[in-house]
């Protein structure tokens, strides 16, 4: 069934997500601070809103996809924001990755106005945003979840209600911890293999079919080996997610030693000007410590194992 949907936030993830809603036959009114992003969606058939408030006033289902909690608070709760335009009985679905505490604050403000709120962060990066196969982790009322599920199905292939408001973002933080630590461990493994004179691509293919295999390994090892750090998911955004995980962990008195270490590595990479690199570039922090760059062995050079490359 076609729905009229307001979409606020047309960044690297939001733009392809909005496009998939249009492809599914939904009618979109969009708002973003970047005129080029708005123009791109208008060319695909969306209508332009003058503000987040205007977008919300023209729909009963409003989706936000923004970088961090302060951005979401401003877009939903601030002057000219979603809540100033949303009608009683409307649904607001925030698909940003933010602190679960912020989600709960926004949810409480929406409830006071008679607006249903769900937090529904996503995983899969730009490639899955483009092909509509994101994993979507939802927190909110079960009836509200069932109401918006058909719309979410246009953007994701795995859609799970994980608990009440805030649960979606707790689940996303758990996801981000595992992905970040996986990439860092991959970096250590491939640096070790390279230092030993092995071909990291051969090592990757040998490992990926075993217990160490993962979607993160399959997506990020080829990028690290090819030195391709074009962003699908930026280091600065993943660092933000780990920061939110550590803040939630502090609130819950849960130690996260590996998360803290990888988050510090990401901060150091941001200080090197790599904040907009793909998070596959976490491996470069390991490379810097080791003085070894993940690469195929040079022809004729014997490695530690005593083998010379052809």
Secondary structure, DSSP 8 states (H G I E B T S, - for coil): ---EEEEE--STTHHHHHHHHHHTT-EEEEE-S-HHHHHHHHHTT-EE-SSHHHHHHT-SEEEE--SSHHHHHHHHHSTTSHHHH--TT-EEEE-S---HHHHHHHHHHHHHTT-EEEEEEEESHHHHHHHT-EEEEEES-HHHHHHHHHHHTTTEEEEEEEESTTHHHHHHHHHHHHHHHHHHHHHHHHHHHHHTT--HHHHHHHHTTSTT--HHHHHHHHHHHHT----SSBHHHHHHHHHHHHHHHHHHT---HHHHHHHHHHHHHHHTT-TTSBGGGGHHHHHHHHT-------BT-B-TTS-BB-
